[in-house]
Amino acid sequence: MGDMYDDDDPTWPMVVVQWRDTHGSNSTWVDPAEYKPEPCLILTVGWVWPKCLDGHLTICGSVRPDPENPDLVGDITHIPMENVTQMFSLATHLPINWFEEGIA
């Protein structure tokens, strides 16, 4: 992915990722003889969990409390690296008092 993301970066950058997936079913029951997976492009936005799962880009949609050093994460998506087509860093502008107690 070149300049878009450094695999050795230990921080949790916020990114938008475009990646290839497949689909081909509109229900949970599928006739194997009629199933035809079709490629589709997906956009995922979140924080990169560095070095979580080998060969995958792991994105967390929720982090708590500090996005630079989270204690808890949620909404985890593992994307095979070979499926990533584009990834770009997002500038995050948080209010100065974002992490102060009592802020709603």
Residue frames as a rotation matrix with the C-alpha (Angstrom) as fourth column:
MET 1
0.565 0.825 0.000 0.00
0.825 -0.565 0.000 0.00
0.000 0.000 -1.000 0.00
GLY 2
-0.068 -0.703 0.707 3.05
0.688 -0.547 -0.477 2.21
0.722 0.454 0.521 -0.24
ASP 3
-0.845 -0.366 0.390 2.79
0.076 -0.804 -0.590 5.63
0.530 -0.469 0.707 1.38
MET 4
0.020 0.967 0.254 -0.79
-0.289 -0.237 0.928 5.09
0.957 -0.092 0.275 2.54
TYR 5
0.865 0.281 0.416 0.09
-0.477 0.201 0.856 3.11
0.156 -0.938 0.308 5.69
ASP 6
-0.206 -0.975 -0.083 3.28
-0.747 0.212 -0.631 2.00
0.633 -0.068 -0.772 7.44
ASP 7
0.492 0.423 -0.761 2.92
0.014 0.870 0.493 -1.55
0.870 -0.253 0.422 8.82
ASP 8
-0.287 -0.703 -0.651 5.56
0.744 0.265 -0.614 -0.74
0.604 -0.660 0.447 11.45
ASP 9
-0.500 0.189 0.845 3.63
-0.363 -0.932 -0.006 2.29
0.786 -0.310 0.534 12.78
PRO 10
-0.802 0.149 -0.579 2.64
0.522 0.646 -0.557 1.45
0.291 -0.749 -0.596 16.39
THR 11
-0.849 0.516 -0.112 -0.02
-0.373 -0.737 -0.564 4.20
-0.373 -0.438 0.818 16.60
TRP 12
-0.383 0.832 0.402 -3.75
0.701 0.545 -0.460 3.77
-0.602 0.105 -0.792 15.98
PRO 13
-0.942 -0.001 -0.336 -4.37
-0.179 -0.845 0.504 6.02
-0.284 0.535 0.796 12.94
MET 14
0.072 0.992 0.105 -7.93
0.025 0.103 -0.994 6.70
-0.997 0.075 -0.017 11.78
VAL 15
-0.884 -0.434 -0.175 -8.34
-0.206 0.026 0.978 5.61
-0.420 0.901 -0.112 8.16
VAL 16
0.433 0.889 -0.150 -10.82
-0.655 0.196 -0.730 4.94
-0.619 0.414 0.667 5.38
VAL 17
-0.662 -0.645 0.382 -10.17
-0.291 0.691 0.662 1.65
-0.690 0.328 -0.645 3.56
GLN 18
0.376 0.686 -0.623 -11.53
-0.916 0.172 -0.363 0.46
-0.142 0.707 0.693 0.22
TRP 19
-0.659 -0.615 0.434 -11.35
-0.569 0.784 0.246 -3.32
-0.492 -0.085 -0.867 -0.15
ARG 20
-0.393 0.450 -0.802 -12.62
-0.705 0.412 0.577 -6.18
0.590 0.792 0.155 -2.29
ASP 21
-0.542 0.347 0.765 -15.21
-0.473 0.626 -0.619 -8.57
-0.694 -0.698 -0.176 -0.88
THR 22
-0.908 0.346 -0.237 -17.70
-0.056 0.459 0.887 -10.94
0.415 0.818 -0.397 -2.46
HIS 23
-0.464 0.838 0.286 -21.44
-0.535 -0.008 -0.845 -11.30
-0.706 -0.545 0.452 -2.23
GLY 24
-0.832 0.195 -0.519 -24.03
-0.415 0.403 0.816 -13.32
0.368 0.894 -0.255 -4.02
SER 25
-0.508 0.681 -0.527 -26.81
0.720 0.672 0.174 -14.16
0.473 -0.291 -0.832 -1.61
ASN 26
-0.460 0.447 0.767 -29.75
-0.425 -0.870 0.251 -12.15
0.779 -0.210 0.590 -0.31
SER 27
0.661 0.699 0.272 -30.78
-0.608 0.287 0.740 -14.73
0.439 -0.655 0.615 2.28
THR 28
-0.010 -0.662 0.750 -29.32
-0.909 0.318 0.269 -17.21
-0.417 -0.679 -0.605 4.73
TRP 29
0.261 0.157 0.952 -30.47
0.107 0.976 -0.190 -20.21
-0.959 0.151 0.238 2.65
VAL 30
0.070 -0.361 -0.930 -28.55
-0.907 -0.412 0.091 -20.69
-0.416 0.837 -0.356 -0.59
ASP 31
0.926 0.179 0.332 -28.78
0.000 0.880 -0.475 -23.41
-0.377 0.440 0.815 -3.22
PRO 32
0.076 -0.997 -0.010 -25.13
-0.030 -0.012 0.999 -24.36
-0.997 -0.075 -0.031 -3.87
ALA 33
-0.164 -0.107 0.981 -25.91
0.886 0.420 0.194 -25.12
-0.433 0.901 0.026 -7.53
GLU 34
0.549 0.496 0.673 -27.19
0.755 -0.640 -0.144 -21.55
0.359 0.586 -0.726 -8.07
TYR 35
0.727 -0.294 -0.621 -24.71
0.326 -0.648 0.688 -19.62
-0.605 -0.703 -0.375 -5.89
LYS 36
0.353 -0.622 0.699 -22.54
0.803 -0.183 -0.568 -17.19
0.481 0.761 0.435 -7.85
PRO 37
0.283 -0.294 -0.913 -20.31
0.698 -0.589 0.407 -14.93
-0.657 -0.753 0.039 -5.73
GLU 38
0.583 -0.059 0.810 -19.79
0.627 -0.601 -0.495 -11.50
0.517 0.797 -0.313 -7.25
PRO 39
-0.474 -0.817 -0.328 -17.00
0.863 -0.358 -0.356 -9.07
0.174 -0.452 0.875 -6.39
CYS 40
0.687 0.604 0.405 -17.91
0.494 -0.796 0.351 -5.81
0.534 -0.041 -0.845 -4.71
LEU 41
-0.457 -0.827 0.328 -16.00
0.326 -0.498 -0.803 -2.89
0.828 -0.260 0.497 -3.20
ILE 42
0.545 0.549 -0.634 -16.49
0.772 -0.034 0.634 -2.06
0.326 -0.835 -0.443 0.48
LEU 43
-0.101 -0.540 0.836 -15.57
-0.147 -0.822 -0.549 1.13
0.984 -0.179 0.004 2.38
THR 44
0.513 0.170 -0.841 -14.63
0.764 0.356 0.538 0.75
0.391 -0.919 0.052 6.05
VAL 45
0.147 -0.416 0.897 -13.75
-0.253 -0.893 -0.373 3.64
0.956 -0.172 -0.237 8.39
GLY 46
0.972 0.192 -0.137 -12.08
0.091 0.230 0.969 3.30
0.218 -0.954 0.207 11.77
TRP 47
0.472 -0.831 0.292 -8.89
-0.853 -0.349 0.387 3.03
-0.220 -0.433 -0.874 13.79
VAL 48
0.348 -0.470 -0.811 -6.11
-0.370 0.726 -0.579 0.66
0.861 0.502 0.079 12.67
TRP 49
0.857 -0.166 0.487 -5.26
-0.396 0.393 0.830 -1.90
-0.330 -0.904 0.271 15.36
PRO 50
0.246 -0.831 -0.499 -1.55
-0.923 -0.044 -0.384 -2.36
0.297 0.554 -0.777 14.62
LYS 51
-0.627 -0.671 -0.394 -0.17
-0.589 0.740 -0.324 -5.91
0.510 0.029 -0.860 14.38
CYS 52
-0.013 0.723 0.691 -3.41
-0.933 0.240 -0.268 -7.57
-0.359 -0.648 0.671 15.53
LEU 53
0.569 0.286 0.771 -3.68
-0.019 0.942 -0.336 -10.45
-0.822 0.177 0.542 13.04
ASP 54
-0.498 -0.867 -0.002 -0.93
-0.069 0.037 0.997 -11.47
-0.865 0.496 -0.078 10.60
GLY 55
-0.863 0.048 0.503 -1.79
0.496 0.269 0.826 -10.86
-0.096 0.962 -0.256 6.95
HIS 56
0.117 0.977 0.181 -4.81
0.944 -0.166 0.286 -8.71
0.309 0.137 -0.941 7.84
LEU 57
-0.784 -0.117 0.609 -5.61
-0.025 -0.975 -0.219 -5.05
0.620 -0.187 0.762 8.30
THR 58
-0.302 0.679 -0.669 -7.66
0.936 0.345 -0.072 -4.81
0.182 -0.648 -0.740 11.50
ILE 59
-0.653 0.221 0.725 -10.03
-0.070 -0.970 0.232 -1.85
0.754 0.101 0.649 11.80
CYS 60
-0.574 0.494 -0.654 -11.89
0.808 0.210 -0.550 -0.92
-0.134 -0.844 -0.519 14.99
GLY 61
-0.138 0.635 0.760 -15.01
0.532 -0.600 0.597 1.21
0.835 0.487 -0.255 14.64
SER 62
0.808 0.399 0.433 -15.03
-0.167 -0.550 0.818 2.11
0.565 -0.733 -0.378 18.35
VAL 63
-0.221 -0.879 -0.422 -12.23
0.512 0.264 -0.817 2.78
0.830 -0.397 0.392 20.83
ARG 64
0.814 0.475 0.335 -12.24
-0.049 -0.518 0.854 3.79
0.579 -0.712 -0.398 24.49
PRO 65
0.552 0.594 -0.586 -11.12
0.568 -0.782 -0.257 6.09
-0.611 -0.191 -0.768 26.00
ASP 66
0.200 -0.607 -0.769 -8.09
-0.433 -0.759 0.487 7.39
-0.879 0.235 -0.415 24.06
PRO 67
0.965 0.261 -0.037 -7.88
-0.143 0.403 -0.904 6.74
-0.221 0.877 0.426 20.30
GLU 68
0.346 -0.911 -0.226 -4.06
-0.770 -0.138 -0.624 6.91
0.537 0.389 -0.749 20.46
ASN 69
-0.805 -0.582 -0.111 -3.80
-0.383 0.654 -0.652 4.26
0.452 -0.483 -0.750 23.22
PRO 70
0.086 0.991 0.103 -7.20
-0.749 -0.004 0.663 2.55
0.657 -0.135 0.742 23.75
ASP 71
-0.656 -0.168 0.736 -8.07
-0.684 0.545 -0.485 0.32
-0.320 -0.821 -0.472 26.69
LEU 72
-0.174 0.695 0.698 -11.13
0.219 0.718 -0.661 -1.16
-0.960 0.038 -0.278 24.95
VAL 73
-0.825 -0.042 -0.563 -12.08
-0.519 -0.337 0.786 -1.63
-0.222 0.941 0.256 21.29
GLY 74
-0.108 0.836 0.538 -15.24
0.092 0.548 -0.832 -2.70
-0.990 -0.040 -0.136 19.46
ASP 75
0.813 0.520 -0.262 -16.71
-0.232 -0.124 -0.965 -3.21
-0.535 0.845 0.020 15.99
ILE 76
-0.159 -0.984 0.084 -13.62
-0.433 0.146 0.890 -5.15
-0.887 0.105 -0.449 14.84
THR 77
0.927 0.348 -0.139 -13.14
-0.261 0.333 -0.906 -5.94
-0.269 0.876 0.400 11.13
HIS 78
-0.074 -0.943 0.323 -10.25
-0.058 0.328 0.943 -8.10
-0.996 0.050 -0.079 9.84
ILE 79
0.851 0.289 -0.438 -9.53
-0.409 -0.157 -0.899 -7.41
-0.329 0.944 -0.016 6.15
PRO 80
0.494 -0.718 0.491 -7.08
0.710 0.658 0.248 -9.64
-0.501 0.226 0.835 4.26
MET 81
-0.045 -0.605 -0.795 -4.22
-0.024 -0.795 0.607 -7.37
-0.999 0.047 0.021 3.13
GLU 82
-0.863 -0.319 0.393 -4.42
0.347 0.194 0.918 -8.68
-0.369 0.928 -0.057 -0.44
ASN 83
-0.048 0.933 0.356 -8.02
0.997 0.024 0.072 -7.43
0.059 0.358 -0.932 -0.61
VAL 84
0.268 0.091 -0.959 -7.13
0.412 -0.911 0.029 -3.81
-0.871 -0.403 -0.282 0.30
THR 85
0.331 -0.096 0.939 -7.26
0.932 -0.123 -0.341 -1.63
0.148 0.988 0.049 -2.81
GLN 86
-0.133 -0.357 0.925 -6.86
0.154 -0.929 -0.337 1.84
0.979 0.097 0.178 -1.23
MET 87
0.394 0.256 -0.883 -6.37
0.911 0.020 0.412 3.27
0.123 -0.967 -0.225 2.23
PHE 88
-0.143 -0.382 0.913 -6.07
0.257 -0.905 -0.338 6.87
0.956 0.186 0.228 3.32
SER 89
-0.681 -0.176 -0.711 -5.42
0.731 -0.108 -0.674 8.49
0.041 -0.978 0.202 6.68
LEU 90
0.333 0.819 0.467 -8.16
0.593 -0.567 0.572 10.72
0.733 0.087 -0.674 8.09
ALA 91
-0.745 -0.514 0.425 -7.30
0.035 -0.667 -0.744 13.87
0.666 -0.540 0.515 10.02
THR 92
0.109 0.761 -0.639 -9.09
0.845 0.267 0.463 13.72
0.523 -0.591 -0.614 13.35
HIS 93
-0.610 -0.218 0.762 -9.96
-0.100 -0.933 -0.347 17.03
0.786 -0.288 0.547 14.97
LEU 94
-0.005 0.570 -0.822 -11.08
0.857 0.426 0.290 16.40
0.515 -0.703 -0.491 18.55
PRO 95
0.730 0.278 0.624 -12.19
-0.051 -0.889 0.455 19.18
0.682 -0.364 -0.635 20.90
ILE 96
-0.248 -0.892 0.377 -9.48
-0.493 -0.219 -0.842 20.28
0.834 -0.395 -0.386 23.35
ASN 97
-0.418 0.145 0.897 -11.53
-0.898 0.087 -0.432 19.00
-0.140 -0.986 0.094 26.31
TRP 98
0.042 0.490 -0.870 -12.53
-0.677 0.655 0.336 15.69
0.735 0.575 0.360 24.65
PHE 99
-0.146 -0.210 -0.967 -11.15
0.287 0.926 -0.245 13.48
0.947 -0.313 -0.075 27.44
GLU 100
-0.807 -0.121 0.578 -12.09
-0.454 -0.499 -0.738 15.58
0.378 -0.858 0.348 30.48
GLU 101
-0.811 0.524 -0.262 -14.41
0.582 0.670 -0.461 13.99
-0.066 -0.526 -0.848 33.04
GLY 102
-0.282 0.822 -0.495 -18.05
0.378 -0.379 -0.844 15.01
-0.882 -0.426 -0.204 32.84
ILE 103
-0.645 0.071 -0.761 -18.10
-0.648 -0.577 0.496 15.92
-0.404 0.813 0.419 29.16
ALA 104
0.125 0.794 0.595 -21.25
-0.086 0.606 -0.790 14.52
-0.988 0.048 0.144 27.55
